Amino acid sequence: MNKRIILSKDAKKVFLRLKNKRRITKKELTLLKAIEYKFELIKTNPFYGLKVQKKLIPKEYRIKHNIKNLYRVSLPMFWRMLYTLRENQEVEIIAFILDIHNHKEYNKRFSYKKK
């Protein structure tokens, strides 16, 4: 079974900003390497991430990306990567990276409140 990863416009923007940065900090380099490593883990095991309950999937993702499932992967410094799995006629599993967020943006997207 062939597995590939496709980045959404938003995720690609974050990823390329990190990857193409001329002067990268240690934290940014750590984050970039972690993202690339998680891509490989997802290619090896598409179900690697923690599955988000259907009722917790943001409406925006359901509409914008027409998703039926959502997985969350933790990254360094409380960043999160979100992806969905799709099947086409050739039964190719596609890990579609929807977003890469810092912790504050992630909490806002999922309507989590501060304690």
N, C-alpha and C positions, 0 to 999 in steps of 0.2 A: 504494500500500500504506500503510495507516494504522499508525503506530507510537506506542506509548505506554509509559510507565514506571510500574511499580507497585512500591511499597516494601513489603518484608516488615515485620512487626511490629517486629523488632529494628532494622532500618535506619531505619524511620520514627521510632522513639524517639530515635535519635542525631540524625537530621536535624532533627526538631522541637525538640529540646533546644537545638540551635545557633540555629535560626531564631527561636525565641520568647524567647531570652535577652534580658533587659533591658539589661544592661551586658555588651557583648561585647568581648573583647580583639582586638587586631590579628591574632593568630594564628588565633583562632576565626573571625574575619571572612574571613580568607584561605582557610581550610578550607571555610567555607560557600559562598563564591563559586566555589571550585574544584569543589565537588560539583554546584552548579547548572550550571556550565559543562559538566561531564562529562555531566550528564543530557542536555543539548542535543546534544552530540557523539554520544551513544549513540542518540538519536532520529534523527539524520541518518544515522549508520552503526552499526547494531546490532552489527557485528563489530569495533568500535573497540578494545575491550580485548584484552589478551593472553590467548589461550586456555590454560586450565590443562589439563594432561594428565589423561585420565580416571582413571588410577591414582592421581593426586594429589588428586582431589576428596575432601574429608573425608566420611567415612561419615555423619556427622551431617547434612550437606546432602543427601546422596542419600536418606536416610530422611525427614527433616523436610520437605523441599521437593520430593521426588520429581524431582530434576533429572537430566538426561542430559548437560548441558554446563555449563561454568563459565568465566567471563571475569573477568580482574583488571584494574583500572584504578588506576594510581598517583595519589596525591593529595599535596599539600604535607605537609611534616613527617613523611614516611614513613608516612602513613595509606594504607589500601587500600580500594577499593570492589569488591565482588564481585557479579556478576550472572549470570543465566542467560537464555537465549532460549527462548520457547515459541511454538508455533503452535496456533491454534485452527481451527475449521472454516472461518472466513473468511480464513484465511491472514494474520492480523494478527500481526505480530511484537511480542511483549511482552518488554521488558527488565525482568526482575524483580530488583530490587536486594535481595540477600540480607542483606548486612552491610556496615557501614562500620567499619573497625578501625584502631586505631593500630598501629604496627609491632610492638610487643611482643605484642599480642593476636593479630595476624595470624600471627606466627611460632608462637605456641602452638597456634592452630587447625590449622595445617598441620604440626604436630610438627617444626618446624625447630629444630635445636639451635644454641646459641651456639658460635662458633668460639673 
